[in-house]
C-alpha cells in the first residue's frame, strides 16, 4: 500500500482534491482491489444506497454505528432508578455518563487509526465482543462502581463501529466512482444520530418491563448480532508482508497515552470544577503540551497535527460538533431528569415525551440528507437550537404537557440537521489516508460535548433535578449555541463542499 509523502505540500493539501487516478489509502485497508480497477465502476441495480454500495455491508455498518449512540442515550432515563437502587445522588450517577464518554473519546481516534491501518473487520469484531461483556457485567452488577466499570468497557467496545463505517463508505465510494455518496452518508447519520433520541423511549419501555438492568442487558443480543454479521460480511483487512509494511503499521503509543492523559485530566476537572481542582487543568495542559511536542517530532504520529493545522475547515467542523453536541446531550440528559423529579413522571413517561424529538430528527435528516447546502443546514439548526434553549428558561413544575412535547419537537430540528451536516463536512475535509481516525476524532469532540453536558448537570442539579437548575443549564446552552451560530456564519468554506461531482449514492 502506498502512502502520501510525509513532508511537503501533501501534508496540508485540502482534502477531496486528489489528482486524477490517485488511490485512497483507506480503500486497500478494506480489502478492495487496486484503485485503477474500480475508479469509475458502478454496480448495477439503480441509484440508491443499496445499489451503489454492497447491500451486505449496510447491516454491519448501521449496527456498529448505533451501538454507541443507543448506550449514550438509553442511560438518560435510567439514572434516577439506578440512583434510587444504590442510594446514590445525581452527582454520583453522572459518572455512568462520563465513564462511557471518557472511554469513547479516547478510544474512537485510537481505534479509527487501527481501522486506517488494518481494515474494519478485526476492530469491529473485537468491539462487538467487548460490548457483549459489558452488557453481561452491567446486568449482574451489585453496586454503582461495577456499573461504572461496565460503562467504561462498553465505551471501548463501541469505538469501532463509526470509524469502520466511514472507512467502508470511502472504500465503496472510490470503487463505484461516487465522490459524494450523499445517500449512504444520510443512512448512516439517520441511523446513528436519531438512535440517540430513540434511546430514552426504549430505555423507559425496558425499565417498565424488567427494571433498569434491562438497559444493560440489551447490549447482549446487539453484540451477538454484530459478531455474526461482522464475521460474515465485512471484508478482511491487509496483513503486513514486508518490513516496510510492518513499520507503517506501527502505533504511536506515547501519543495515545498523552492524548488519554489530557482527556482524563479535563474530565476530572469538569466533574468537579472547583478552585482546589485547578491542578487538574495544569496537568491536562502539561499533557497537551507534551502531546504537541511529541506528535510534531514523531515519524508517524497518532494525531498528525501538521495535517490538522493546515486544514482549518476540518478544525471548524470539530468545533461546531463540540458546541452542538454539548447542547444536544445536556437537553437529552437534563430534560428527562427534570421531568422525573419536578413533574413526577415515570421513566417510561419521560422517555415517551422525548419521542417527538426522535421523529422530527428522522424526518429532517431523511428529507435534507442529500441536499448539499451544509452552511444553510447548520444555520437553520443553530437558530432552532437557540430557540429551544430559550424555551427551557420558561419551564416550571406546572408547565402543560403539550408544551413539554413542543419543546422536544423544537430540539428535533437541530438533532436532524447539525450532526448530519458536520458528518458530511468531515467526509469531504478529512485526509483520505486518515479518514477513519479523523471520523473517530469527530466522535471524540461529540463525546467531549457530552462530558461538558454531564458536568453542567452535575454542577446545576443537586440531589434532585429542580427547575432552577434547568434554567441555569438553559442559559449556558444558549450562550454555547450563539457561539455555534457565529462559527458557522464566518465559515465560508462550507459553501464549497458537499456538492457531488457525480450522482449521489
C-alpha positions as CSV (number, residue, x, y, z in Angstrom):
1,X,0.0,0.0,0.0
2,X,1.3,3.4,-0.9
3,X,1.4,6.3,1.5
4,X,1.3,10.0,0.8
5,X,4.6,11.8,1.4
6,X,5.3,12.7,5.0
7,X,6.6,16.2,4.1
8,X,6.0,18.9,1.6
9,X,2.7,20.2,0.2
10,X,0.9,16.9,0.5
11,X,0.7,17.2,4.3
12,X,-1.5,20.2,4.2
13,X,-3.3,19.7,0.9
14,X,-7.0,20.3,1.2
15,X,-8.9,17.1,1.4
16,X,-11.1,16.0,-1.6
17,X,-8.6,17.5,-4.2
18,X,-6.7,14.3,-5.3
19,X,-5.2,14.3,-8.7
20,X,-6.8,12.0,-11.2
21,X,-6.3,8.3,-10.6
22,X,-4.7,8.8,-7.1
23,X,-5.7,5.9,-4.9
24,X,-7.3,6.5,-1.5
25,X,-5.3,4.8,1.3
26,X,-8.4,3.6,3.0
27,X,-9.6,1.5,0.0
28,X,-6.9,-1.2,0.3
29,X,-7.4,-1.3,4.1
30,X,-10.9,-2.7,3.5
31,X,-9.6,-5.4,1.2
32,X,-10.5,-3.8,-2.1
33,X,-8.8,-4.3,-5.4
34,X,-6.4,-1.7,-6.8
35,X,-7.8,1.7,-7.4
36,X,-7.2,1.6,-11.1
37,X,-9.5,-1.5,-11.4
38,X,-12.6,0.3,-9.9
39,X,-12.4,4.1,-10.0
40,X,-15.3,4.5,-12.3
41,X,-17.2,1.3,-12.0
42,X,-20.7,1.3,-10.6
43,X,-22.7,-1.7,-9.5
44,X,-25.9,-2.4,-11.5
45,X,-29.2,-2.0,-10.0
46,X,-30.1,1.6,-9.6
47,X,-29.0,4.7,-7.8
48,X,-30.0,4.0,-4.1
49,X,-27.5,3.3,-1.3
50,X,-28.0,-0.4,-1.6
51,X,-27.3,-0.3,-5.4
52,X,-24.2,1.9,-5.2
53,X,-22.9,0.1,-2.2
54,X,-22.8,-3.6,-1.4
55,X,-26.1,-4.2,0.4
56,X,-24.4,-6.8,2.6
57,X,-22.3,-4.1,4.2
58,X,-25.2,-1.9,5.2
59,X,-26.4,-4.0,8.2
60,X,-23.0,-4.2,10.0
61,X,-22.3,-0.6,9.2
62,X,-25.6,0.5,10.8
63,X,-25.4,-1.9,13.7
64,X,-21.8,-0.9,14.6
65,X,-22.6,2.8,14.3
66,X,-25.7,2.7,16.6
67,X,-24.1,0.7,19.5
68,X,-22.6,3.8,21.0
69,X,-25.4,6.3,20.5
70,X,-28.0,3.9,21.9
71,X,-26.0,3.4,25.0
72,X,-25.3,7.1,25.2
73,X,-29.0,7.9,25.3
74,X,-30.6,4.9,26.9
75,X,-28.9,5.7,30.2
76,X,-30.8,9.1,30.4
77,X,-33.9,7.6,31.9
78,X,-32.0,5.0,33.9
79,X,-30.1,7.5,36.1
80,X,-32.9,8.1,38.5
81,X,-33.9,4.4,39.2
82,X,-30.2,3.4,39.4
83,X,-29.6,6.2,41.9
84,X,-32.6,5.0,43.9
85,X,-31.4,1.4,43.8
86,X,-28.0,2.2,45.2
87,X,-28.8,5.3,47.2
88,X,-26.6,7.5,45.0
89,X,-27.3,11.2,44.3
90,X,-27.4,12.7,40.8
91,X,-23.8,13.9,41.1
92,X,-22.6,10.3,41.5
93,X,-24.8,8.6,38.9
94,X,-23.5,11.2,36.4
95,X,-20.3,9.1,36.3
96,X,-22.3,6.5,34.4
97,X,-22.5,9.0,31.6
98,X,-19.0,10.4,31.9
99,X,-17.3,7.0,32.2
100,X,-18.6,5.9,28.8
101,X,-17.7,9.1,27.1
102,X,-14.3,9.3,28.5
103,X,-13.6,5.8,27.2
104,X,-15.1,6.6,23.9
105,X,-13.4,10.0,23.5
106,X,-10.1,8.3,24.0
107,X,-10.9,5.1,22.1
108,X,-12.6,6.4,18.9
109,X,-9.5,8.0,17.3
110,X,-7.3,5.2,18.5
111,X,-9.5,2.5,17.0
112,X,-10.0,4.7,14.0
113,X,-6.2,4.8,13.4
114,X,-6.2,1.0,13.7
115,X,-9.0,0.8,11.1
116,X,-7.0,3.0,8.8
117,X,-4.0,0.6,9.1
118,X,-5.6,-2.9,9.4
119,X,-9.1,-2.5,7.9
120,X,-12.5,-2.5,9.7
121,X,-13.2,-6.2,10.2
122,X,-10.9,-7.1,13.1
123,X,-11.6,-4.0,15.1
124,X,-15.4,-4.3,14.5
125,X,-15.4,-7.9,15.9
126,X,-13.3,-7.1,18.9
127,X,-15.5,-4.2,19.7
128,X,-18.7,-6.2,19.5
129,X,-17.2,-8.8,21.8
130,X,-16.4,-6.1,24.4
131,X,-19.9,-4.7,24.2
132,X,-21.3,-8.1,25.0
133,X,-19.0,-8.5,28.0
134,X,-20.1,-5.1,29.2
135,X,-23.8,-6.0,28.8
136,X,-23.3,-9.1,31.0
137,X,-21.4,-7.2,33.7
138,X,-23.9,-4.4,33.8
139,X,-26.8,-6.8,34.1
140,X,-25.4,-8.5,37.2
141,X,-23.6,-5.5,38.8
142,X,-24.0,-5.5,42.6
143,X,-23.1,-1.8,43.1
144,X,-22.5,1.5,41.3
145,X,-18.7,1.2,40.9
146,X,-19.2,-2.0,39.0
147,X,-21.7,-0.3,36.7
148,X,-19.2,2.4,36.0
149,X,-16.6,-0.3,35.0
150,X,-19.2,-1.8,32.7
151,X,-19.8,1.5,31.1
152,X,-16.0,2.0,30.5
153,X,-15.8,-1.4,28.9
154,X,-18.9,-0.5,26.8
155,X,-17.3,2.7,25.7
156,X,-14.2,1.0,24.4
157,X,-16.3,-1.8,22.8
158,X,-18.4,0.6,20.8
159,X,-15.5,2.6,19.4
160,X,-15.0,0.6,16.2
161,X,-18.5,0.9,14.6
162,X,-18.4,4.5,13.3
163,X,-14.8,4.7,12.0
164,X,-15.3,1.3,10.3
165,X,-18.5,2.5,8.7
166,X,-16.8,5.7,7.4
167,X,-13.9,3.7,6.1
168,X,-16.2,1.3,4.2
169,X,-18.1,4.2,2.7
170,X,-14.9,5.8,1.4
171,X,-13.7,2.5,0.0
172,X,-17.0,1.7,-1.7
173,X,-17.3,5.3,-2.9
174,X,-14.0,5.1,-4.7
175,X,-14.9,1.7,-6.2
176,X,-18.2,3.0,-7.6
177,X,-16.8,6.4,-8.6
178,X,-19.0,8.4,-6.3
179,X,-17.2,11.3,-4.8
180,X,-20.2,12.4,-2.8
181,X,-22.2,9.4,-1.6
182,X,-24.9,11.5,0.0
183,X,-27.4,8.7,0.2
184,X,-25.4,6.3,2.3
185,X,-24.0,9.0,4.5
186,X,-27.6,10.0,5.2
187,X,-28.5,6.4,6.1
188,X,-25.5,6.3,8.5
189,X,-26.4,9.7,10.0
190,X,-30.1,8.9,10.4
191,X,-29.4,5.5,12.0
192,X,-26.8,6.8,14.5
193,X,-28.0,10.3,15.4
194,X,-31.7,9.5,15.7
195,X,-30.8,6.5,17.8
196,X,-29.7,8.9,20.4
197,X,-33.2,10.2,20.9
198,X,-34.9,6.8,20.4
199,X,-32.8,5.5,23.3
200,X,-34.7,7.3,26.1
201,X,-38.0,5.9,24.9
202,X,-36.6,2.4,24.5
203,X,-35.0,2.7,27.9
204,X,-38.3,3.7,29.5
205,X,-40.0,0.8,28.0
206,X,-37.3,-1.6,29.0
207,X,-37.3,-0.3,32.6
208,X,-41.1,-0.7,32.7
209,X,-40.7,-4.3,31.5
210,X,-37.8,-5.5,33.6
211,X,-36.2,-2.7,35.6
212,X,-33.1,-0.7,34.9
213,X,-30.8,-3.7,34.4
214,X,-32.5,-4.4,31.1
215,X,-30.9,-1.2,29.7
216,X,-27.5,-3.0,30.1
217,X,-28.8,-6.4,29.0
218,X,-30.0,-5.1,25.7
219,X,-26.3,-5.0,24.6
220,X,-26.0,-8.8,24.7
221,X,-28.2,-9.5,21.7
222,X,-26.9,-6.5,19.9
223,X,-23.3,-7.7,20.4
224,X,-24.1,-11.2,19.2
225,X,-25.8,-9.8,16.1
226,X,-22.7,-7.7,15.5
227,X,-20.4,-10.7,15.8
228,X,-22.5,-12.7,13.3
229,X,-22.9,-10.1,10.6
230,X,-19.4,-8.7,11.0
231,X,-17.8,-12.1,10.6
232,X,-19.9,-13.0,7.6
233,X,-20.0,-9.7,5.7
234,X,-17.1,-7.4,6.5
235,X,-14.0,-7.7,4.2
236,X,-10.7,-8.8,5.7
237,X,-8.0,-6.1,6.1
238,X,-4.5,-6.4,4.7
239,X,-1.7,-8.3,6.5
240,X,1.8,-6.8,6.6
241,X,4.0,-8.7,4.2
242,X,7.2,-6.6,4.3
243,X,9.3,-4.9,6.8
244,X,8.1,-1.5,5.3
245,X,4.5,-2.6,5.9
246,X,5.2,-3.5,9.5
247,X,6.9,-0.2,10.1
248,X,3.9,1.6,8.5
249,X,1.5,-0.3,10.7
250,X,3.4,0.6,13.9
251,X,1.5,2.5,16.5
252,X,2.3,5.8,18.3
253,X,1.9,4.6,21.8
254,X,3.4,7.7,23.5
255,X,1.0,9.9,21.5
256,X,-2.0,7.8,22.5
257,X,-1.1,7.8,26.2
258,X,-0.6,11.6,26.2
259,X,-3.9,12.1,24.4
260,X,-5.6,9.9,27.1
261,X,-3.9,11.8,29.9
262,X,-5.1,15.1,28.5
263,X,-8.7,14.0,28.3
264,X,-8.7,12.3,31.8
265,X,-7.5,15.4,33.4
266,X,-10.1,17.5,31.6
267,X,-12.9,15.2,32.6
268,X,-11.9,15.0,36.2
269,X,-11.9,18.8,36.4
270,X,-15.3,19.1,34.6
271,X,-16.9,16.7,37.0
272,X,-15.8,18.8,40.0
273,X,-15.0,22.3,38.8
274,X,-13.6,23.9,41.9
275,X,-10.6,26.1,42.7
276,X,-8.9,23.3,44.6
277,X,-9.2,21.2,41.5
278,X,-7.3,23.6,39.2
279,X,-4.2,21.4,39.4
280,X,-6.1,19.1,37.0
281,X,-6.2,21.9,34.5
282,X,-2.5,22.3,34.9
283,X,-1.9,18.6,34.5
284,X,-4.1,18.5,31.4
285,X,-2.3,21.5,29.9
286,X,1.1,19.8,30.5
287,X,-0.1,16.6,28.9
288,X,-1.4,18.6,25.9
289,X,1.9,20.4,25.6
290,X,3.8,17.2,25.7
291,X,1.5,15.6,23.2
292,X,2.0,18.5,20.8
293,X,5.8,18.3,21.2
294,X,5.9,14.6,20.6
295,X,3.4,14.5,17.7
296,X,5.3,17.2,15.8
297,X,8.5,15.1,16.0
298,X,7.5,11.5,15.5
299,X,7.6,10.0,12.1
300,X,4.1,8.5,12.1
301,X,2.0,10.4,14.7
302,X,-1.2,9.3,16.3
303,X,-2.5,12.8,15.6
304,X,-0.9,14.4,12.6
305,X,-1.0,18.0,14.0
306,X,0.7,19.4,10.9
307,X,-2.0,18.0,8.7
308,X,-4.7,19.2,11.1
309,X,-3.2,22.6,11.4
310,X,-3.2,23.0,7.7
311,X,-6.9,22.1,7.5
312,X,-8.8,24.9,9.2
313,X,-12.2,23.8,7.7
314,X,-11.8,20.5,9.5
315,X,-10.9,22.1,12.8
316,X,-14.0,24.3,12.4
317,X,-16.1,21.2,11.9
318,X,-14.7,19.7,15.2
319,X,-15.5,23.0,17.0
320,X,-19.1,23.1,15.7
321,X,-19.5,19.5,16.7
322,X,-18.4,20.2,20.3
323,X,-20.8,23.1,20.6
324,X,-23.8,21.4,19.0
325,X,-23.3,18.1,21.0
326,X,-22.9,19.9,24.3
327,X,-26.4,21.4,23.8
328,X,-27.9,18.2,22.4
329,X,-26.7,16.0,25.3
330,X,-27.4,18.5,28.0
331,X,-31.0,18.5,26.9
332,X,-31.1,14.7,26.4
333,X,-29.8,14.1,30.0
334,X,-31.1,17.1,31.9
335,X,-34.7,17.3,30.5
336,X,-35.8,13.7,31.4
337,X,-34.3,14.0,34.9
338,X,-36.2,17.3,35.4
339,X,-39.4,15.7,34.1
340,X,-39.0,12.8,36.5
341,X,-38.0,14.9,39.6
342,X,-40.0,18.1,39.1
343,X,-43.0,16.8,37.1
344,X,-43.2,13.4,38.9
345,X,-43.2,11.5,35.7
346,X,-42.1,7.9,35.4
347,X,-39.1,6.9,33.3
348,X,-41.4,5.4,30.7
349,X,-43.5,8.6,30.5
350,X,-40.3,10.8,30.3
351,X,-38.9,8.7,27.6
352,X,-42.1,8.8,25.6
353,X,-42.3,12.6,25.9
354,X,-38.9,12.7,24.1
355,X,-40.2,10.6,21.1
356,X,-41.2,13.7,19.1
357,X,-37.6,14.8,19.1
358,X,-36.7,11.5,17.5
359,X,-39.5,11.6,14.9
360,X,-38.7,15.2,13.9
361,X,-35.0,14.4,13.7
362,X,-35.6,11.4,11.5
363,X,-37.9,13.4,9.2
364,X,-35.5,16.3,8.9
365,X,-32.5,14.1,8.3
366,X,-34.3,12.0,5.7
367,X,-35.6,14.9,3.7
368,X,-32.5,17.1,3.7
369,X,-29.7,14.5,3.7
370,X,-28.9,14.5,0.0
371,X,-29.0,18.3,-0.2
372,X,-25.5,19.9,-0.3
373,X,-26.3,23.2,1.5
374,X,-24.3,22.4,4.6
375,X,-23.9,26.0,5.8
376,X,-27.7,26.6,5.5
377,X,-28.4,23.5,7.4
378,X,-26.2,24.5,10.2
379,X,-27.6,28.0,10.4
380,X,-31.2,26.7,10.5
381,X,-30.3,24.0,13.0
382,X,-28.5,26.6,15.2
383,X,-31.4,29.0,15.2
384,X,-33.8,26.2,16.2
385,X,-31.4,25.1,18.9
386,X,-31.2,28.6,20.3
387,X,-35.0,28.8,20.3
388,X,-35.2,25.6,22.3
389,X,-32.6,26.8,24.8
390,X,-34.6,30.0,25.4
391,X,-37.8,28.0,25.9
392,X,-36.0,26.0,28.6
393,X,-35.9,29.2,30.6
394,X,-39.8,29.4,30.6
395,X,-40.5,25.9,32.1
396,X,-41.9,25.4,35.6
397,X,-43.1,22.5,37.6
398,X,-46.6,23.2,36.3
399,X,-45.9,23.6,32.6
400,X,-48.6,21.9,30.5
401,X,-47.8,18.6,28.9
402,X,-48.3,19.9,25.3
403,X,-45.6,22.4,25.9
404,X,-43.2,19.7,27.1
405,X,-43.9,17.8,23.8
406,X,-43.5,21.0,21.8
407,X,-40.0,21.6,23.3
408,X,-39.0,18.1,22.2
409,X,-40.2,19.0,18.7
410,X,-38.1,22.1,18.6
411,X,-35.0,20.2,19.6
412,X,-35.7,17.6,17.0
413,X,-34.8,20.1,14.2
414,X,-31.1,20.7,15.2
415,X,-30.9,17.0,16.0
416,X,-31.7,16.2,12.4
417,X,-29.5,18.9,10.8
418,X,-26.4,19.6,12.8
419,X,-24.8,16.2,13.2
420,X,-25.6,15.2,9.6
421,X,-24.1,18.4,8.2
422,X,-20.9,18.1,10.3
423,X,-20.5,14.5,9.3
424,X,-20.8,15.3,5.6
425,X,-18.4,18.2,6.0
426,X,-15.8,15.9,7.6
427,X,-16.2,13.3,4.8
428,X,-15.0,15.9,2.3
429,X,-12.5,17.7,4.5
430,X,-10.6,14.8,6.1
431,X,-7.3,13.4,4.7
432,X,-8.2,10.1,2.9
433,X,-5.3,8.2,4.4
434,X,-6.7,9.1,7.9
435,X,-10.5,9.1,7.3
436,X,-11.3,6.5,10.0
437,X,-9.1,8.2,12.6
438,X,-10.5,11.6,11.6
439,X,-14.0,10.2,12.0
440,X,-13.1,8.8,15.4
441,X,-11.8,12.3,16.4
442,X,-15.1,13.7,15.3
443,X,-16.8,11.4,17.8
444,X,-14.2,12.5,20.4
445,X,-15.5,16.0,20.1
446,X,-19.0,14.7,20.2
447,X,-18.3,13.0,23.5
448,X,-16.4,15.9,24.8
449,X,-19.6,17.8,24.3
450,X,-21.4,15.0,26.2
451,X,-18.9,15.3,29.0
452,X,-19.4,19.0,29.2
453,X,-23.1,18.4,29.3
454,X,-22.7,15.9,32.1
455,X,-20.6,18.4,34.0
456,X,-23.4,21.0,33.6
457,X,-25.9,18.6,35.0
458,X,-23.6,17.8,37.9
459,X,-23.0,21.5,38.6
460,X,-26.5,22.8,38.4
461,X,-28.5,19.8,39.6
462,X,-28.1,18.8,43.3
463,X,-29.8,15.9,45.0
464,X,-32.7,16.4,42.5
465,X,-33.1,17.9,39.1
466,X,-35.0,21.0,40.0
467,X,-36.4,23.8,37.8
468,X,-33.8,26.4,39.0
469,X,-31.0,24.1,37.8
470,X,-32.7,23.5,34.5
471,X,-32.9,27.3,33.9
472,X,-29.2,27.7,34.6
473,X,-28.5,24.9,32.2
474,X,-30.7,26.6,29.5
475,X,-28.8,29.9,29.9
476,X,-25.4,28.2,29.5
477,X,-26.7,26.3,26.4
478,X,-28.0,29.5,24.8
479,X,-24.5,31.0,25.1
480,X,-23.0,27.9,23.5
481,X,-25.5,28.0,20.7
482,X,-24.7,31.6,20.0
483,X,-21.1,30.6,19.6
484,X,-22.1,27.8,17.2
485,X,-24.0,30.3,15.0
486,X,-21.1,32.7,14.9
487,X,-18.7,29.9,13.9
488,X,-21.0,28.8,11.2
489,X,-21.6,32.3,9.9
490,X,-17.9,33.1,9.4
491,X,-17.0,29.7,7.8
492,X,-17.3,30.4,4.1
493,X,-15.7,27.1,3.2
494,X,-18.9,25.3,3.9
495,X,-20.4,26.7,0.7
496,X,-17.8,25.0,-1.4
497,X,-18.1,21.4,-0.1
498,X,-20.7,18.7,-0.2
499,X,-21.6,19.2,-3.9
500,X,-21.3,15.9,-5.7
501,X,-19.3,15.7,-8.8
502,X,-21.4,12.7,-9.9
503,X,-24.8,11.3,-9.0
504,X,-25.1,10.9,-5.2
505,X,-25.2,7.4,-3.9
